[in-house]
Amino acid sequence: MSNIAKSTTPTAPSAVESKDWTKATTLELQSGSEDEASILDAKTKERCRRKQVKKEEKQRWEEAEQRAREEAEARAREEVERAKAEVECKAKEESECQAHEQAEKDRVEVQWRAAEVTARQRALAQEVLKKRVRDEPEAGPSGDRSDNAW
């Protein structure tokens, strides 16, 4: 029996029948390159899909970050407005309080001045009365005056 030489390269069934090694090798290379092309296409598609997923995740993250930033800015604006309103309210209350205090001081001062004026008027009236009493001659028992200037 003769030994058949075994080849290390696989051959396509159609090539074995025709016993054309160039044809078999070409078919094998072509089928391998088609497999490689489909594998490369699949890998490229997978890479593109992963890239797209990463891009979408990054975009969602950036949008969430933007929303959070906008919400924080809105809260800060509201807080500033509240603080301004509170300061204005306190300033208004303080000015009203100061106005009330000033009005009270003015009222007390007016009362004090009125009391001074009243005291002066009384003192003046007493002086005038004393002067009249000193200047007028005393009336006698009959009611006549001692000096008959009439």
C-alpha positions, 0 to 999 in steps of 0.5 A, a space after each residue: 500500500 502506498 502512503 498518501 501524502 497528507 497536506 497541512 492546508 485544508 482544501 475545499 471539497 470542490 477543489 479536491 474533486 478538481 485536484 487543482 491546488 491553485 483553485 483550491 487555495 484561491 477558494 480557501 483564501 477567498 472564503 477566509 477573507 470573506 470571514 475576516 471581512 465579516 469579522 472586521 465589519 462586526 468588530 467595526 460595528 461593535 466599536 461604533 455602537 460602543 462609541 455611540 453608547 459612550 457618546 450618548 452617556 456623556 451627553 446624558 451626563 452633561 445634560 444632567 449636569 447642566 440641569 443641576 447647574 441651572 437648578 442651583 443657579 435658580 435656587 441661588 437667585 431665589 435665595 438672593 431675592 429672599 435676602 433682598 426682600 428681608 433686608 428691605 423689610 428690616 430696613 423699612 421696619 427700622 425706618 418706621 421705627 426710627 420715624 416713630 422714635 423721632 415722632 415720639 421725640 418731637 412730641 415730647 419736645 413739643 410738650 416740654 416746650 409747651 410746658 416751658 411756655 406755659 410756665 413762662 406765661 404763668 410767671 409773667 402773669 404772676 409778675 404782672 399781677 404783683 406789679 399791678 398790686 404794687 402799683 394800685 393804691 389800696 382801697 379804703 373801707 368804703 371802697 374809695 381810693 385814697 388818691 382821687 385822680 379822677 
